[in-house]
Amino acid sequence: MKKKIQRSMMIILLITFVLFYAILALILYNRNLNVLQGEVRQEARYIQTAVNMSGTGYLEQLDEVDKGTRITLVSEDGDVLYDTDENGGDMENHASRQEVAEAFRTGQGEDVRMSDTLGEEFYYYALLLDDGCVLRVAKTMDGLARTALNVLPVMGILAVVMVIFAMLLAGWQTKRLIRPINELDLEHPLDNAVYEELTPLLVAMDRQNKEKEAVSNMRKEFSANVSHELKTPLTSISGYAEIMKNGMVRPADIPLFSERIYKEARRLITLVEDIIKLSKLDEESVELEKEDVDLFELTREIVSRLAPQASQKRVRMELTGEPVKYYGIRQILDEMIYNVCENAVKYNNDGGRVSIWVGNTLEGPKVSVSDTGIGIPKEHHERIFERFYRVDKSHSKERGGTGLGLSIVKHGALLHGAKVSVDSTPGKGTRIEMQFPVRK
């Protein structure tokens, strides 16, 4: 970054210097031209007055006076009658020369061009005499290229001095600009007093640090919860098995103990399966292909699978709506709808009701599951999708929940770009809606 800043400053300096050099040469050229024009015009008027008064013989007296000024006398026909540098009779007709033609027409004329006879750049100024001839006065001048070359040595020395000075200044300024960046406190980005332009970057870094900290805390909590959730059924299984091994169980109680071991084992298997599913969703390692899934038909199958569980609690399940296709991963969609419906049965009251609606809306396909169960306090609505989070921890074990069902729903929704909303009132029931996007 330091080298780039220095290089950029040097490039800008060089470009500025070249432009300055070109502009300076142009200014000097125009200034010299203006001065020369003033001198030549004044001299031409003096000579015009003298010739008008004394005749053309006056011109011959000027041959040895000033060789820096070229004087030419042109007749009305354009023939050269007199020239200080050349023999007038040997010169071509000047009637077509711009300054001469303009003088015949308006009384005076001027032009800047390269002389055909002398090969130098001249400023020509012509005046009409009283006898009808044209007096032309000219002086050599440096062209724009020669003016630039004349300035070049001075500008070269100045350029070297400026480059050396600019390199020193650029190095000092670059260190000064970069120092606050090198001294940034990355752990607390917003505490740095630095350039305003870096504020969006620092805000993003601060947000990223908080997200990392939140993820780290979530992983620690997840690890602690996994250890506890796995240890609980394992401890129960180990305890029941040890009692049976030591012969401390009456033959009549063996079926009871076996059933308890079976339930804890099933609970352990379910927990492990949910953890594996959640891990795959977290890593986005689901390799199943998407397909068109009829959400209504899929929900009907899920209701059938949950019928025995609902029957045990005398919970009535009602499915309404219409067939609706959605392009997604069938297995994940099945897990999402199944977990929501299972919770509606599991946390319902005996003799309660679960109402499920599946259909199309303006926003896309929707699955809505309502129950008449125990409900969820409002302060828990945002946290029920966290892993292992339970509202009623005292009864969660009795109801057989792993605390991962709704977390799987949330991750499945993210995978499909869906939104999950909760509306619940304690003692009145819960409604969970899964709004899927319109397929583009």
Secondary structure, DSSP 8 states (H G I E B T S, - for coil): -HHHHHHHHHHHHHHHHHHHHHHHHHHHHHHHHHHHHHHHHHHHHHHHHHHHHH-THHHHTTTTT-TTEEEEEE-TTS-EEEESSS-GGGS---TTSHHHHHHHHHSEEEEEEE-TTT-SEEEEEEEE-TTS-EEEEEEE---HHHHHHHHHHHHHHHHHHHHHHHHHHHHHHHHHHHHHHHT--TTSGGG----GGGHHHHHHHHHHHHHHHHHHHHHHHHHHHHHHHHHHHHHHHHHHHHHHHTT-S-GGGHHHHHHHHHHHHHHHHHHHHHHHHHHHHHTT------EEEEHHHHHHHHHHHHHHHHHHTT-EEEEEE---EEEE-HHHHHHHHHHHHHHHHHTS-TT-EEEEEEEEETTEEEEEEEE-SS---GGGTTTTTSTT--S-HHHHHHHT--S-HHHHHHHHHHHHT-EEEEEEETTTEEEEEEE-----
